């Protein structure tokens, strides 16, 4: 039976340093997004996937929250902090973590299904709720339909792209050797 200790392991100095580098990578990748505010696409899922595979769901959720908070408060200019996106980041990290953690090789099926769950639960449902709330668009049914259908189409288009990128990067042999060197006890 798995306990919390299995998902929240103690880290040594090298592991903390690597986690810090991956958190920095997550922050950097989250700054490079394309598209309007309500239809953004970025590559931060790569760093989230690496953190989830190497550190598990609890560390992944912790780093996701910290990076979201830093990115939304320190790295933005004058916009108020909205905790809904932090919840989205935490949920995404938990999903990736429970699916990818401690797996030497990730199958196509696991990556495709996990990516679909994150895209639907986090990006389509939660993030759409936060964007609609921030734009105060709950009373505008035309805007709601357009936003939801556009965001659903975006998730459908990027599902194979994210799945392929995650599969290739998370199953990379050089990255596996780096992880083995850092996590060797």
Secondary structure, DSSP 4 states (H G I P E B T S, - for coil): ---HHHHS----HHHHHHHHHHHHHHHHHHH-EES-GGG-EESHHHHHHHHHHHHHHHHHHHHHHHHHHHHHHTSSSSPPP-THHHHHHHHHHHHHHHHHTT-SS--HHHHHHHHHHHIIIIIIIIHHHHHHHHTT-TT-HHHHHHHHHHHHHHHHHHHHHHHHHHHHHHT-HHHHHHHHHHH--
